[in-house]
Structures are given as structure tokens and as C-alpha cells.
Amino acid sequence: MQKGNRKGQSSLVSLLEFFTDPILFATTVGSMLMGLASSLVGVLVYVRKRALIGETLSHATYPGIVLGIALFSGLFIESPGSFPIIVLIGAFFSGLLGLYLVHYLENKLSLNSDTALCFVLSTFLGIGVLFASRLQFSEPVWFQKVQSLLYGQVATMLLVHVYVYSLLVSLIILFVIVAHGALKVLNFDRDFAKIGGLSIKWLDNATVILIVLAIVIGIRSVGVVLMAGMLIAPAATARQFASKFWHMFVLSSIFGVLIGFIGIVLSVNGSIWLSQKYGGRYALPAGPVILIVATLFVVVALVFATRRGLISRIVRRKSFQMICLEENILKYIYKAKKEITFKDLKEVMRLAAPLLWIVLEMMRVKKLLKGYCLAEAGSKKAKRIIRLHRLWEVYLFTCLDVQAQNVHKSAEEMEHIITPELEEELIKLLGDPKIDPHNQEIPER
């Protein structure tokens, strides 16, 4: 999308102007409403693990759009405002028809879900292209409008779109608020929902209608082809931060609105900047830019999320490995019958000398070691590790009938992760044993 030279200027557009400029207002608000609607409905699609349903239904709307325009194109000459209404109606009913066909193929013809979805997707898109090829010659003006909806044409949004989208988004928000508890039960424990007497069929039908509505809202912004990405991206981003179902709705809606707004800003200002930088006329289409922004949101969340992000998982894994290494060193020194040297530790732990030196220095800072001997805190920690190791050996030997010579390897792993609560359970179960299967003393707590 390119903003052009407003008032003879070609400077970048300020953020405030996107809401005050009469040309940009409908475009900006419409895209944000699209992001809000798709993000809320996308949560339901995401938790049900039905990502392909969005792709299928977005393509299924295309023949309805083309057929609606072909049948009612005569109305647009006298009433151009009818165009968006016809597009919405045609897309809505075509999407519902596609969804009904998916359910029929799955339930009546016993096709698996992926097969049914792919069949409907390709069939409806082919029918839409067939209708459009006829429209190309009979109504070339409206054919261009139809083609623009494949990848979105957000620049042509009018206030009427904002009003219609606001109404549809309000219905989606109202449904999510009113049915939140029922949706939570339905999506995470469907059997319990049946036993609890929830109207599963009603909720499923309402959810389906909302999915189609969200797709219809998004067609103008990102198009038939790209709409599925907007259903999944905000929800996938929110999932990396959310720990509760309603958290997902809140975070997903925030991300959806931001994606819509940032996409429009980058589309407009990016087009202006490229034109200034390289001369000529450049236009960054808003639909693909919005989807690229959505993808970046997902990537950033996957990498930097505090709990589930890649970096966070790497840090936790490395931290746990360091703890295990420290505990193994303490245990080795405690059980050794001779004076320990750096060379001994290097051979036993099989570490590079620089890494081992760093680990030992960190243990001295924590006051676990004094030189190569155990400090008081290190001795207590070593005794606890040995105690947990031997308790687990007793459990395997006594309760699971594992032979004594086979219990050591499992205990080497479990000694690092047994919690105080699990230790209490083992004591109660085993009767606080004093000797392990190898007749070695189990240290007191």
C-alpha cells in the first residue's frame, strides 16, 4: 500500500495520522479489527489443533465472492456501496457450505480430517477460479476487484467496512465472554462436557460461524490466500506466554491488534521510504506485510518467550547440567579415599580444563569447596545427593524387583531431580532404610 503525496508532501506518516487522516483511518481501524477478530477465533482453532480448517475455509469463501458479484453486479452500477455487503454475504455462505462439506466427508464418508480439508480447499478454489474466468469477460471491472481479494486490498477500505467489522467483532467478543467457561471445558475435556450436559452441538456450531465470520472480516485486509496465517499467528504467539485459557484470549487479541496496526504502518511508510530512497514508485502490499509482521511475532515469541522460548529452554537446560556437574563433583570428592587434584577431577568428569576450572571457581564462590576439599555446605550437599541416590536404589530393588547390579544407572539420573516431597514419600514407602542394596550406609537427613 502506498500513501502517495498528500498535500504535496512525501514525508513519512506519523502514528497519530493513521487515526486522524480521513484516507488512512478506515484502513488502519479495519485492519486492527481484522487482527482482533482473527486472534480471538484463532485461539479456538489453535487449542483444537485444527489449523488447516482456517486455510480451507478462507479458500472456500472465494467462489461465494465471485458468484455473488456475478449475480448482483448490476446493482453496483446504481449502488456501489452494495459491493462490500455482497462480498461479505457471498463469502459467509460459501464458507459455511465448505465447512458442511468437510463435516459430511468426515462423518458420512469416513475420510480422515486432512483429506477432507484438502479436498474442499482445492475444489472450492478451483470452482472460484472457474467462475472468475467467466467474470473476466462479462464484468472486467468487477473481475479486478475480485482478484484483489485474493491477497487483500486494504487500501480500498471505507467507513462502511469499519461499521460492519465493528458489529461482527462485537458479536465475537460477546460470545467469547459469555461462553468462556463452556468453551474451556469443551476444548480441553470434551467427554466431561458431554457428561456435564453442555450443549456441545450448539457450541460447535457457534464456533464454526465465528470462524467463518473472522475469515470474512479478514479477506479485505490480507486476502483469501493469506487469511489462515492471521488465524494462527496471534494465538501461537500468545501460547508462548499464556498459562491459562483466558490469558490466551487477552494476549492473542493484543497481538492481533498490534499486528494489524504495525503491518499498515510498515506498508505505508515502507512504500514512501522506498520511493524516496530509490526514486520511482514503490508499493508494499498491506496484506503480505501484515502476514510477515505476524510471522515475526511468532518467531520472536518462540525464541524469546520467558517460559517456553528457545533461549529460556537452553538456559534452563544448561543450568540443570551445571547443577548435575557440581553435584557429581561434590559426590566424587566426598567418596574419595585420597587427596583430590585437578588432574583427578579432569579425568573423572571428562571435561576440558578451562571449563572444569570455571566450574570449580564457581563452586568456591558458592562456598561449596575450599581448594579441592569440601566446605561445610559442600559436605552437606554431597551427603544429600548420596542419600537420594541410595534411597532410589532401595526403591528399585525393593518395590520394582530390579536386581542390585542394575539399579545404579537409574539412581545416577534420579538423584539430581528427587524433590523433598518425593523423598518424604520414599521414606514412608520404604520405612526410612539405613542400608542400600549394596550394603552401603545411607546418610542421615
SEKETOR-656965 format. One record per atom (N, C-alpha, C, CB): x, y, z negated. Coordinates in steps of 0.2 Angstrom, whole numbers, plus 5000, padded with zeros to 4 digits. Glycine has a CB too. Example, Ala and Ser with C-alpha at 12.3 -4.5 7.8 and 13.67 -1.06 7.14 Angstrom:
<rs>
506649724961;506249784961;506649844961;505749784955;506449894965;506849954964;506450004961;507049974971;
</rs>
This chain:
<rs>
500449945000;500050005000;500450065000;499550004994;500350115004;500750175004;500250235003;501050185011;500450274998;500050334996;500050395001;500250364990;500550395005;500550445010;500850515008;499850455013;500750565011;501050635009;500450675007;501350665015;500250665001;499750704998;499950774997;499550674991;499550824999;499650894999;500350915001;499650914991;500550875006;501250895010;501850865006;501250965011;501750825001;502250804996;502350734998;502150814989;502950704996;503150634997;503550614991;503550625003;503450644985;503750634979;503350574976;503750684974;503750534971;503450484968;502850504964;503950444963;502350454963;501750474959;501850454952;501150434962;501650504948;501650494940;501150444938;501550564937;501250414932;500750364930;500050394928;501050334923;500050454926;499450494925;499050504931;499550554921;499350514937;499050524943;498650464945;499550544948;498850404944;498450344946;497750344943;498850284944;497650384938;496950384935;496650454936;497050374927;496950504938;496650564940;496550584947;497050624936;497050554951;496950564958;496350524961;497550534962;495950564965;495250534967;495450474972;494850584971;495950474976;496150424980;496350354977;496650444985;496750364971;497050314968;496650284962;497750334965;496150324960;495850304954;495450234955;495250354952;495050224960;494650164961;495150104963;494250174968;495750124966;496150064967;496550044961;496750094972;496750094957;497050074950;496550034946;497350134947;496050064944;495550034940;495249974942;494950084938;495149964949;494849904952;495349844951;494749914959;496049864952;496549814951;496649784944;497249834954;496549834939;496549824932;496049774930;496649884928;495449794933;494849754931;494949684934;494149784934;495249674940;495349614943;495849574938;495649624950;496349604936;496849574931;496449544925;497349614930;496049594922;495649574916;495249514917;495249634914;494849514922;494349454924;494749394925;493949474930;495249394929;495549334931;495949304925;496049344937;496249354921;496649324915;496149294910;496949384912;495549314909;495149284904;494849214906;494449334903;494649214913;494449154915;495049104916;494049164922;495549134918;496149094919;496349054913;496749134921;496249074907;496349044901;495948974901;496149084894;495348974903;494948914903;495148864908;494148934904;495348894914;495648854919;496348824916;495848894925;496748854913;497348834911;497348784905;497748894908;496948794900;496848744895;496548674897;496448774889;496148684903;495848624905;496348584910;495148634909;496848614912;497348594916;497048574923;497648524914;496748624926;496348624932;496648684936;495648624931;497248694937;497548754941;497348754948;498248754940;497248694951;497148684958;496348704959;497248614960;495948704954;495248724955;495248804958;494848714949;495648844955;495648914957;495848924964;496148954953;496348884966;496648884973;496048864978;497248844974;495748804976;495148784980;494648834981;494948714977;494348854975;493848904976;493948964979;493548914969;494548994978;494749054982;494749044989;495449074980;494948984992;494948974999;494148955001;495348915001;493748924996;493148914998;492648974999;492848864993;492849034996;492449094997;492549125004;492749144992;493049105008;493149135014;492649125020;493849105017;492349065021;491849055026;491249095024;491648985027;491049105017;490549145015;490549215017;490449135007;491249245016;491349305018;491249325025;492049325016;491549275029;491449285036;490749275039;491849235040;490349225036;489749215038;489249265036;489449145035;489349295030;488949355028;489049415032;489149375021;489649425034;489749485039;489449475045;490449505039;489549405048;489249395055;488449395055;489449325057;488149385049;487449385049;487149455048;487149335044;487549495044;487249555042;487649615045;487149555035;488049605050;488549655052;488149715055;488949635058;487549705057;487049755060;486949805054;486449735063;486849785048;486649835043;487249885041;486549795036;487849865043;488449905041;488449975045;489049875041;488149965051;488150025055;487750085052;487950015062;487250065049;486750115046;486950125038;486050105047;487250075036;487350075028;488050045027;486750035024;488550085028;489250055027;489350025020;489750105028;488950055015;489050035008;488849965007;488650085003;488449935011;488249865011;488849815011;487649855016;489349835015;489949795016;490149755010;490449825019;490349795004;490649754998;490149714995;490849814993;489449734995;488949694992;488849624996;488249724992;488849625003;488849565007;489449525006;488749585014;490049555005;490649515004;490549474998;491249565004;490349514992;490349484986;489749424986;490149534980;489249434989;488649384989;488949324993;488049414992;489149334999;489449285003;489949244999;489649305009;490449274996;490949244993;490749204987;491549294991;490249234983;490049194977;489649134979;489549244974;489249134984;488849074985;489249024989;488249084990;489749044993;490148994996;490648964991;490549035002;490849004986;491248974981;490848914977;491549024976;490248934975;489848884972;489748824976;489148914970;489648834982;489548774987;490148734987;489348794994;490748764987;491348724987;491448684981;491948774988;491248714975;491348684969;490848624968;491148734963;490248634971;489748574971;489948524975;489048604974;490348534980;490548484985;491148444981;490848514991;491548484977;492148454973;491848404968;492548504970;491348424965;490948384960;490648324963;490448414956;490348334969;490048274972;490548224974;489648304978;491148244977;491648194979;491948164973;492148234983;492048194968;492248164962;491848114959;492548214957;491148134958;490748094954;490348044958;490248144951;490148064964;489748014968;490147974973;489248054973;490747994975;491147954980;491747934977;491348004986;491847944970;492447924966;493047944969;492347844966;493148004972;493848024974;494148054968;493748074980;494848044968;495148074962;495148154963;495848054961;495248194957;495248264957;495648294963;495348284950;496248284963;496748314968;496448304975;497448284967;496248244977;496048234983;495448274985;495848154984;494948274981;494348314982;494448384982;493848304976;494948414978;495048484978;495448504985;495548504972;495948464987;496248474993;495848474999;496848424994;495348424999;494948415005;494448475005;494448355004;494148495000;493748555000;494148615002;493348564993;494748625000;495148685001;495248685009;495848684997;495548635011;495648635019;495048645023;496048575020;494548605021;493948605025;493648675025;493448555022;493548705020;493248775019;493648825023;493048795012;494248825022;494748875025;494648865033;495448865023;494648805035;494548785042;493948815045;494648715044;493348805041;492748825043;492748905044;492148805039;493048935039;493149005039;493449035045;493449035032;494049005046;494449025052;494049015058;495048985053;493648965059;493248955065;492749005066;492848885064;492349025060;491849075060;492249145062;491549085054;492849155059;493149215061;493349225068;493749225056;493549165071;493749175078;493149195082;494049105080;492549175081;491949205084;491849275083;491349155082;491949295077;491849365075;492349405078;491849375067;492949385080;493449425083;493249455089;494049375084;492749425093;492549445099;491849475099;492549385104;491449455094;490749485094;490749555090;490249435091;491149555084;491249615080;491949625078;490749595073;492349645083;493049655081;493249705076;493449685088;492849755074;492949805069;492849765062;492449865069;492349725061;492249685055;492749625055;491549665055;492949605060;493449555060;494049575057;493649525067;494249635058;494849665055;494749675047;495049735058;494149685045;494049695038;494049625035;493349725037;493849575038;493849505035;494549485035;493449455040;494949495040;495649475040;496049505034;495949485046;495849565033;496249605027;496049565020;495949675027;495549535020;495349505013;495749435012;494649485013;496049415017;496449355016;497049375011;496749335023;497349425012;497949445007;497749505003;498549455012;497149535003;496949584999;497049655003;497349584993;496649705002;496649765004;496449814999;496249775011;496849824994;496649864988;496549934990;497149854982;496949954995;496850024996;496250054999;497350045002;495750005001;495150025003;494550024998;494949975009;494750014991;494350004986;493950074985;494649984979;493350074983;492950134982;492650124975;492350134988;492350184973;492050184967;491450124966;491750254965;491150114971;490650054971;490949994969;490250054978;491549974971;491849914969;492049924961;492549904972;492249974959;492349984952;491749974947;492650054950;491150004950;490549994946;490349914946;489950034949;490349884952;490149814952;490649774948;490149794960;491349784949;491849744945;491749754937;492549764947;491549814935;491449834928;490949794926;491349904927;490349784929;489749744927;489949674927;489249754932;490349644932;490549574932;491049564926;490849554938;491449604925;491949594919;491649594913;492549644920;491149644912;490749644906;490349574904;490249704906;490149544909;489749484908;490349424906;489449464915;490849434909;491449384907;491649394900;492049384912;491749454898;491949474891;491449444886;492149544890;490749464888;490249444883;490149374883;489549474886;490249334888;490249264887;490749234883;490249234894;491449254884;491949234880;491849244873;492649264883;491649304871;491549324864;490949284861;491349404863;490449274864;489849244862;489949164861;489249254866;490349134866;490449064867;491149044865;490249044874;491449084861;492149064860;492249004856;492549124856;491848994850;491948934846;491748874850;491448944840;491148874854;490948824858;491448804863;490248834861;491748854866;492248844872;492948804868;492448904875;493048834862;493648804859;493548724858;493748834852;492948704855;492848634854;492848594861;492148624850;492448624866;492348594872;493048584876;491948634876;493448624875;494148624879;494648574876;494348684881;494548574869;495148534865;494848474862;495348584860;494248464862;493948394859;493248384862;493948394852;493248364869;492648354872;492148304869;492748334879;492448254866;492048204863;491748224857;492448134861;492048264853;491748294847;491248344849;492348334843;491348384854;490748424857;490148384858;491048464863;490248334861;489648284863;489248264856;489848224867;489648244852;489348224845;489048274841;489948184841;489348334842;489148394838;488548424841;489648444838;488248404847;487648424850;487748484854;487148434845;488348504856;488448564860;488148554867;489148584861;487948604870;487648594877;488248604882;487148654879;488548544883;489148534887;488948554894;489448464887;488448534897;488248544904;488148624905;487648514906;487848654900;487748724901;488348764901;487248754895;488848744896;489448774895;489848764902;489848754889;489848704904;490248694910;490048734916;490248614912;489348734917;489048774922;489248854922;488348764923;489148874916;489348944915;490048964916;489148964907;490548914914;491248924915;491348924923;491648864912;491048884926;491148874934;490948944937;490748814936;490348964935;490049034938;490549084936;489349044935;490849084930;491349134928;491949134933;491549134921;492249074934;492749064938;492649094945;492948984939;492049074948;491949104955;491849174954;491249074957;491549204949;491549274948;492249314948;491149294942;492649284944;493349304944;493749304951;493749264939;493549254954;493849244961;493649304966;493749174964;492949314965;492649364970;492849434968;491849354969;492949444961;493249504959;493949524962;493249514952;494349464962;495049474964;495149474972;495449424961;494649454976;494849444983;495049514986;494149424986;494749574984;494849634987;495549654985;494349684984;495849634979;496449654977;497049614980;496549654969;497049544979;497549504981;497349454986;497849464975;496749454988;496549414994;496449344992;497149414999;496149304997;495949234996;496549194995;495549215003;497049204999;497649164999;497949164992;498049175004;498049224989;498449234983;498049234977;498849294984;497449234977;497049234971;497149184965;496349234972;497349124967;497449074962;498049084958;497549004966;498549124960;499049144956;498849184950;499649174960;498449234952;498149284947;497749244941;497749334950;497449184943;497049154938;497549114933;496649094941;498149094935;498549054931;499149094928;498849004935;499349144931;499949184929;499849214922;500149234934;499349254921;499249284914;499149234909;498649334914;498749184910;498649134905;499349094903;498149084907;499749084908;500349044907;500849084903;500649024914;500849154905;501249204901;501049204894;501249274904;500349204892;500049214886;500249144882;499349224886;500249094885;500349024881;501049024878;500248974886;501549054881;502149054878;502249094871;502649084883;501749134870;501749174864;501149154859;501749254866;500649134862;500049124858;500049054854;499449124862;499849054848;499748994844;499048974843;500149004837;498549014844;497849004843;497449014850;497549044838;496848984850;496448994857;496349064858;495848954856;496049104853;495849174854;496449214855;495449194848;497049194852;497649234854;497749234862;498249204850;497649174865;497749164872;497349214876;497649094874;496649224874;496249264877;496449344877;495549264874;496649364871;496849434869;497549444873;497049444862;498049404873;498649414876;498549404884;499149364874;498249364886;498149354893;497749414896;497749284894;497249434893;496949494895;497449554896;496349514891;497849564890;498349624890;498849614896;498749624884;499049554897;499549544903;499149554909;499849464902;498549524910;498249534916;498149604918;497549504916;497949654913;497849724915;498549754917;497549754909;499049734913;499649764914;499949744921;500149744909;499849684923;500049654930;499649694935;499849584930;499049704935;498649744940;498949814940;497949744938;499049844935;499249914935;499949924937;499249944928;500449884935;501149884937;501149874944;501549834933;500749824947;500849804954;500649864958;500349744955;500049894956;499849954960;500450014960;499249984958;500650024954;501250074954;501850054958;501450084946;502049994958;502649974962;502449984969;502849904960;501849964971;501649964978;501650034981;500949934979;501350084977;501350154979;501950184979;500850194975;502350184973;502950214973;503550184977;503150224966;503450114977;503950074981;503950094988;503850004980;503350104991;503250124998;503550194999;502450125000;503350244994;503650314995;504350314995;503350354990;504650274990;505350274989;505750244995;505550234983;505450194998;505750165004;505750215010;505450095006;505250245010;505150295016;505650355015;504450325016;505750375009;506250425008;506950405009;506150455001;507050345007;507750315007;507950295014;507750255002;507550265018;507750245024;507450275030;507650165025;506950325029;506650355034;506050315037;507150385039;505650345041;505150305044;504550295039;505350235047;504150245041;503550225037;503650155034;502950235041;503550155027;503650085024;502950075020;504250075020;502750015020;502150005016;502249935012;501450005020;502249935006;502249875002;501549855000;502649884995;501249795003;500549775002;500449764994;500449715006;499949794992;499749784985;499649714982;499149824983;499349674986;499149604984;499749564983;498749574990;500249554987;500849524986;501249554981;501249514992;501249614980;501649644975;501349634968;501649724976;500749634967;500449614961;500549544959;499649624962;500549494964;500749424963;501449414961;500549384969;501849454964;502649454962;502749474955;503049494967;502349534953;502349554946;502149504941;501949624945;501549464943;501349414939;501849354938;500649384942;502149344944;502649284943;503249304939;502949274950;503449374939;503949394935;503749394927;504149464937;503149404926;502949404919;503049334917;502149424919;502849284921;502849214919;503549194918;502549164924;504049214922;504749194922;505049224915;505149224928;504949284914;505149324908;504949284902;504949394908;504249264902;504049234896;504349164895;503249224897;504449124900;504749064900;505449064897;504749024907;505749124899;506449124897;506549154890;506849164902;506149214889;506249254883;505749244877;506349324885;505249204878;504749194873;505049174866;504149144875;504849204860;505149194854;505149124852;504949234849;504649084853;504549014851;504648964856;503849004848;504348974862;504348924867;504848944873;503748914870;505149004873;505649024878;506248974879;505849094877;506548974885;507148934886;507648954881;507348944893;507849024881;508349044876;508249024869;508449124877;507649034867;507449014860;507548934859;506749034858;507348894863;507448824863;508248804863;507048784868;508548844867;509348824867;509648844861;509648864873;509448904858;509748924851;509548874846;509448994850;508948854846;508748804840;509048744841;507948794841;509148714847;509548654848;510248664846;509448634856;510548714848;511248724846;511348734839;511548784850;510848764836;510848774829;510848704825;510348824826;510348664827;510248604824;510948554825;509648564827;511248564831;511848524832;512348544828;512048534840;512448614827;512948634822;512848614815;512948714822;512148614813;511948584806;512248514805;511248594805;512048474811;512248404810;512948394810;511948364817;513348434814;514048434814;514348454807;514348474819;514048504804;514348524797;514148464792;513948584795;513548434792;513448384788;513848324789;512648364788;513948304795;514448254796;515148264794;514448234804;515348324794;516048334792;516048334784;516248414794;515548364781;515448354773;515448284771;514848394771;515048244775;514948174773;515648134774;514448134777;515948154779;516648114780;517148134775;516948134787;517148194773;517648214768;517448184761;517648294768;516848184760;516648154753;516748084753;515848164752;516748044758;516847974758;517547954759;516347944763;517948004761;518647984762;519047974756;518948044766;519547924757;519947904751;520647934751;519947824751;520747984756;521348014757;521248084758;521747974762;521848114758;521848194759;521748204766;522548224757;521248244768;521048264775;521448314778;520248274775;521548304784;521948354788;521548374794;522648324790;521748434797;521448454803;521448404809;521748514806;521948364809;522048314814;521548254813;522748284814;521448234807;520948184805;520248204807;520948174797;520048264806;519448284807;519348294815;519248354804;519848314818;519848314826;519748254829;520448354828;520048194826;519948134829;519348104828;520548084827;519048114821;518448084819;517848114823;518348084812;517848184823;517248214826;517348224833;517248284823;517848214836;517948214843;517748284846;517548154847;518048334843;517948404845;518548434848;517648444840;518548484852;519048524854;519348564848;518848564860;519948574848;520248604842;519948674841;521048614843;519848714846;519648784845;518948784842;519548824851;518448734844;517848734842;517848704835;517348684846;518248654833;518248624826;518548684822;518748564826;519048724824;519248774819;518748824818;519848814823;518248844823;517748894822;517248864817;517348904828;517048794817;516548764813;516848764806;516448694815;517448744805;517748744798;517748814795;518448714799;517948864799;517948934796;517248954794;518248984801;516748934798;516048954796;515848914790;515548934802;516048854789;515948814783;516248844777;516148744784;516848874778;517248904772;516848974770;517948924774;516649004775;516249074774;515549054770;516049104781;515248994772;514648974768;514848944761;514248924772;515548944759;515748914753;515548844752;515448954747;515648804758;515548734758;516248694757;515148704764;516748734760;517448704759;517848754756;517648684767;518448724753;518948754751;519548724754;519048754743;519848754759;520348724763;520048664767;520948694758;520348604765;519948544768;519648504763;520548504772;519548534757;519148494752;518448524751;519548504745;518048484748;517348504747;517348554741;516848454745;516948614742;516748654737;516148624733;516648734739;515948664728;515348634724;514748624728;515248674718;514648674732;514048674736;514048624742;513848744740;514648614744;514848564750;514748494747;515448574753;514948484741;514948414737;514148404736;515248414731;513748444734;513048434733;512748414740;512748494730;512848454745;512548444751;512748374754;512748494756;513448354753;513648294756;513248234752;514448284755;513248244745;512848194742;512148184744;512848204734;511848234745;511148234748;511048194755;510848304748;511548214759;511548184766;511648104765;512048214770;512148084761;512248014760;511647984756;512848004755;511348014752;510747994748;510147974754;510448034743;510048024758;509448024763;509647964768;509348084767;510247964770;510547904774;510347834771;511247914775;510547824765;510447764762;509747744760;510947754756;509347804758;508647784757;508347764764;508347854755;508447794769;508147774775;508347704777;508347814781;509047684776;509247614777;508847564773;509947604775;508647584766;508247544762;507547534765;508247564755;507247584767;506647584770;506547544776;506447654772;507047544781;507047504787;507147424785;507647524791;507647414780;507747344778;507147314774;508347344773;506847354770;506347334765;505647324768;506247374759;505447384772;504747394774;504647364782;504547464774;505247374786;505147354793;505547294794;505447414797;505847264790;506247194791;506747204796;505747144793;507147264796;507647274800;508347244797;507747344802;508747204800;509247174797;509747224795;509647124802;510147214790;510547264786;511047294791;510947234780;511347244796;511847274800;511647314806;512247214803;510947324806;510647364812;510347424809;510147324815;510347444803;510047504800;510447564800;509847484793;511147554801;511547614801;511447664806;512247594801;511347644812;511247694818;510647734817;511247654825;510147704815;509447744814;509547794809;508847704813;509847774803;509947814797;510447874799;510247774792;510947864804;511347924806;510947974809;511947894811;510447964812;510048014815;509548044810;509647984821;509247994807;508648024802;508948064796;508247964800;509548054794;509748084788;509748164789;510448064787;509748184795;509848264797;509148294797;510148274803;508548254797;507948284798;507448264793;507648264805;507648224788;507148204782;507048264778;507448144778;506448284777;506248334773;506148314766;505548374776;506148364761;506048344754;505348314753;506048414750;504848334757;504148294757;504248224759;503648334761;504648214764;504648144766;505148104761;505048134773;505648134758;506048104753;505648084747;506548154751;505148124745;504648104740;504248044742;504248164738;504048044748;503647984750;504047924750;503347994757;504647924752;505147864752;505247844745;505747884756;505347894740;505447874733;504847834731;505647934729;504247864732;503647824729;503547754732;503047874731;503747754739;503647694743;504147634740;503647704750;504747654739;505247614738;505447604731;505947634742;505147644726;505247644719;505947674717;505247564717;506147724720;506747754719;507347704718;506647794712;507547674724;508047624723;508747654722;508147584730;509147614719;509847644717;510447614722;510047624710;510247554725;510747524729;510447514737;510947454727;510847524742;510647514749;510747444751;511047564753;510547424757;510647354759;511347334760;510247354766;511847384759;512547364760;512847354753;512947404764;512347364747;512647364740;513047424739;513047294739;512847474742;513247544740;512747584736;513447574747;513047624732;512647664727;512347714731;513047684721;511647734729;511347784732;511347844727;510547774733;511647904729;511747954724;511147984722;512148014728;511148004715;510548034712;510348104715;510648044705;509748124714;509548184717;509848244713;508748194717;
</rs>
